[in-house]
Amino acid sequence: MFGGSGEDGAVTAEGRSGLGRLPRGVLLYRLGAGGSVALADRDGARGLVPERDLLRFIDDGQFAHYLVGDAATSPERPSNATVKLGVVGPRSAFTPHAHGGEHFVLSLGHAACGLYDDERGRVVEVPLVPGELIRIPAMMPHSFANRATSPLTILAANTGYGIDHEDYAITAPEAERRASGPVPDAERHTVTDYLELAAALRDIERVQRVRGTGATTVRERLAARLRRLAQGLEERR
């Protein structure tokens, strides 16, 4: 159903004869082992190019594509939940942040999640391999890094909390701003200590500066090559 990819990530016409079987309105995504994302519908197939087809996600060079909900979610237009594809650049990481609700992240590549353990007062790094899904509680300071040299695709799902796409993540500067400014009506009954949150996020930033994104092991690199080979053999023609 999906053909090969051109240099710009667009899916070629090869193997598209079966696309007409898709009912109108049905979308079929193909998440490549090397971090590519392709989309097919009744009319054809194409690759999703980050700079052209996806939204900026938290930082420059990181991207997202909404599957459930959309970027216009806000307190005036709340969404019960959002589910989105994320594309993390090679050997890069999101700025450490926290979210107002719990969320789940499924890694389709070799990632690392830095979590602040409040009970122990330290940063814990959790390496992730393809197929592992992690739940991160609401307001837990964390980071997410791509340990590989190819783009990393993730699937992120979170409970809806009426936050616009641009305000999705609370970074250390934002936490410090909230700590020094007036408390919004929506937050008057919460127990968030923003100074404490900012300090925890700064700790993760320091660890990230020292350790970097981490790297893949020889075994992981071999597994990634085999995974790409297997996906090529399974590709519909």
C-alpha positions as CSV (number, residue, x, y, z in Angstrom):
1,M,0.0,0.0,0.0
2,F,2.9,2.4,0.8
3,G,5.7,2.7,-1.7
4,G,9.2,3.8,-1.2
5,S,10.1,7.3,0.0
6,G,11.7,10.1,-2.1
7,E,14.4,12.4,-0.8
8,D,11.8,14.8,0.6
9,G,10.0,12.1,2.5
10,A,7.1,11.9,0.1
11,V,5.8,8.5,-0.6
12,T,6.2,7.5,-4.2
13,A,3.5,6.0,-6.4
14,E,4.9,2.5,-6.1
15,G,2.5,0.1,-4.5
16,R,-0.4,2.4,-4.4
17,S,-2.9,0.2,-6.3
18,G,-4.5,-1.0,-3.0
19,L,-5.2,2.5,-1.7
20,G,-8.6,2.6,-3.4
21,R,-9.8,0.0,-1.0
22,L,-9.9,2.5,1.8
23,P,-13.3,3.9,2.5
24,R,-13.6,7.7,2.3
25,G,-12.5,9.3,5.6
26,V,-10.3,6.4,6.7
27,L,-6.6,7.3,7.3
28,L,-3.8,4.8,7.4
29,Y,-0.5,5.8,9.1
30,R,2.8,4.0,8.6
31,L,5.4,4.7,11.2
32,G,8.8,3.9,9.8
33,A,11.5,2.1,11.8
34,G,13.8,5.0,11.0
35,G,11.5,7.7,12.3
36,S,9.5,8.5,9.1
37,V,5.7,9.0,9.1
38,A,3.6,8.3,6.1
39,L,-0.1,8.8,5.6
40,A,-2.5,7.1,3.2
41,D,-6.2,7.7,2.4
42,R,-8.5,6.9,-0.5
43,D,-6.8,9.4,-2.7
44,G,-3.2,8.4,-2.3
45,A,-0.2,8.3,0.1
46,R,2.5,10.8,1.1
47,G,5.1,11.2,3.7
48,L,4.6,13.8,6.5
49,V,7.5,16.2,6.3
50,P,8.0,17.9,9.8
51,E,8.7,21.4,8.6
52,R,5.8,21.3,6.2
53,D,3.1,19.1,7.7
54,L,3.6,19.1,11.4
55,L,3.3,21.6,14.3
56,R,6.2,22.9,16.3
57,F,6.1,20.9,19.6
58,I,7.6,22.5,22.8
59,D,11.0,23.3,21.2
60,D,12.4,24.3,17.8
61,G,13.2,21.1,15.8
62,Q,10.6,19.0,17.6
63,F,7.2,18.3,15.9
64,A,3.7,17.0,16.6
65,H,0.7,15.8,14.6
66,Y,-2.7,15.6,16.4
67,L,-4.7,12.4,16.1
68,V,-7.3,13.1,18.8
69,G,-8.1,16.7,19.8
70,D,-6.2,19.6,18.2
71,A,-4.0,22.5,18.9
72,A,-6.9,24.8,19.6
73,T,-7.7,23.2,22.9
74,S,-8.1,25.9,25.6
75,P,-10.1,26.6,28.8
76,E,-12.8,28.0,26.5
77,R,-12.7,25.0,24.2
78,P,-11.6,22.1,26.3
79,S,-10.7,18.7,24.9
80,N,-11.4,15.5,27.0
81,A,-8.1,14.1,25.7
82,T,-5.4,14.6,23.1
83,V,-3.4,11.9,21.3
84,K,-0.6,13.1,19.1
85,L,2.4,11.7,17.1
86,G,5.6,13.4,18.0
87,V,8.8,13.5,16.0
88,V,12.0,14.1,18.0
89,G,15.1,15.1,16.1
90,P,18.2,12.9,16.1
91,R,20.3,13.1,19.3
92,S,18.1,15.9,20.8
93,A,15.8,16.4,23.7
94,F,12.9,18.4,24.8
95,T,13.4,21.2,27.3
96,P,12.6,19.7,30.8
97,H,9.0,20.5,31.6
98,A,5.8,19.3,33.4
99,H,2.2,19.0,32.3
100,G,-1.1,19.8,34.1
101,G,-2.4,16.2,33.6
102,E,-1.0,12.7,33.5
103,H,0.2,11.5,30.1
104,F,1.4,8.3,28.5
105,V,4.3,8.2,25.9
106,L,4.9,5.3,23.6
107,S,8.4,5.2,22.2
108,L,8.9,3.7,18.8
109,G,12.7,4.2,18.9
110,H,15.5,4.4,21.4
111,A,14.7,7.2,23.9
112,A,15.5,8.3,27.4
113,C,13.1,9.8,29.9
114,G,14.5,11.9,32.7
115,L,12.2,12.0,35.7
116,Y,12.5,14.0,38.9
117,D,12.0,11.7,41.9
118,D,10.6,14.0,44.6
119,E,10.8,11.4,47.4
120,R,14.6,10.9,46.8
121,G,15.3,14.4,45.6
122,R,17.2,13.4,42.5
123,V,16.8,12.8,38.8
124,V,16.2,9.3,37.5
125,E,16.9,8.4,33.9
126,V,14.8,5.6,32.3
127,P,16.1,4.3,28.9
128,L,13.3,3.3,26.5
129,V,13.4,0.9,23.6
130,P,10.9,0.5,20.7
131,G,7.5,-0.6,22.0
132,E,7.9,0.6,25.6
133,L,5.2,2.9,27.0
134,I,5.7,5.1,30.1
135,R,3.1,6.8,32.3
136,I,4.2,10.2,33.7
137,P,2.0,11.6,36.5
138,A,0.5,15.1,36.4
139,M,3.1,17.8,37.2
140,M,6.0,15.5,37.4
141,P,9.1,17.3,36.1
142,H,10.6,15.3,33.2
143,S,12.5,15.4,30.0
144,F,12.4,13.2,26.9
145,A,15.4,12.5,24.6
146,N,16.2,10.7,21.4
147,R,19.4,8.6,21.9
148,A,19.6,7.6,18.2
149,T,21.0,9.3,15.1
150,S,17.7,9.1,13.2
151,P,14.4,10.8,14.1
152,L,12.4,9.3,16.9
153,T,8.6,8.8,16.6
154,I,6.6,8.8,19.8
155,L,2.9,8.6,20.5
156,A,1.7,10.8,23.4
157,A,-1.7,10.6,25.0
158,N,-2.9,12.9,27.9
159,T,-6.0,13.7,29.8
160,G,-7.6,16.9,28.6
161,Y,-7.0,19.9,30.8
162,G,-7.9,22.9,28.6
163,I,-4.4,24.0,27.8
164,D,-3.6,25.5,24.4
165,H,-0.9,23.8,22.3
166,E,1.5,26.7,22.9
167,D,1.1,26.4,26.7
168,Y,1.2,22.6,26.8
169,A,4.5,22.4,28.7
170,I,5.5,24.2,31.9
171,T,9.3,24.8,31.7
172,A,11.5,26.2,34.4
173,P,11.2,29.8,33.3
174,E,7.4,29.5,33.1
175,A,7.3,27.9,36.6
176,E,9.4,30.8,37.9
177,R,7.1,33.3,36.2
178,R,4.1,31.7,37.8
179,A,5.8,31.7,41.2
180,S,6.4,35.4,41.1
181,G,3.2,36.6,39.4
182,P,-0.5,36.6,40.5
183,V,-2.2,33.3,40.8
184,P,-4.8,32.7,38.1
185,D,-8.3,31.9,39.3
186,A,-8.1,28.5,37.8
187,E,-5.1,27.7,40.0
188,R,-6.2,29.1,43.3
189,H,-7.3,25.8,44.6
190,T,-4.3,23.8,43.4
191,V,-1.3,23.0,45.6
192,T,1.4,23.4,43.0
193,D,4.6,24.9,44.5
194,Y,6.0,26.6,41.4
195,L,9.3,27.5,43.0
196,E,9.8,23.9,43.9
197,L,8.8,22.8,40.4
198,A,11.2,25.3,38.9
199,A,14.1,24.0,41.0
200,A,13.4,20.4,40.0
201,L,13.3,21.3,36.4
202,R,16.6,23.1,36.7
203,D,18.1,19.9,38.3
204,I,17.0,18.0,35.2
205,E,18.5,20.7,32.9
206,R,21.8,20.3,34.8
207,V,21.8,16.5,34.4
208,Q,20.9,16.9,30.7
209,R,23.8,19.3,30.1
210,V,26.3,16.9,31.8
211,R,25.1,13.6,30.4
212,G,23.6,14.8,27.0
213,T,21.0,12.7,25.3
214,G,22.7,9.4,25.9
215,A,23.6,7.1,23.1
216,T,22.5,3.7,21.7
217,T,24.4,0.6,22.4
218,V,25.9,-1.7,19.8
219,R,23.1,-4.2,20.3
220,E,20.5,-1.5,20.0
221,R,22.0,-0.2,16.7
222,L,22.0,-3.8,15.4
223,A,18.4,-4.2,16.4
224,A,17.5,-1.0,14.7
225,R,19.0,-2.1,11.4
226,L,17.2,-5.5,11.7
227,R,14.0,-3.7,12.4
228,R,14.3,-1.5,9.3
229,L,15.1,-4.6,7.3
230,A,12.1,-6.4,8.6
231,Q,9.8,-3.5,7.9
232,G,11.1,-3.4,4.3
233,L,10.2,-7.0,3.8
234,E,6.7,-6.4,5.2
235,E,6.1,-3.4,3.1
236,R,2.9,-3.6,0.9
237,R,3.6,-3.6,-2.8
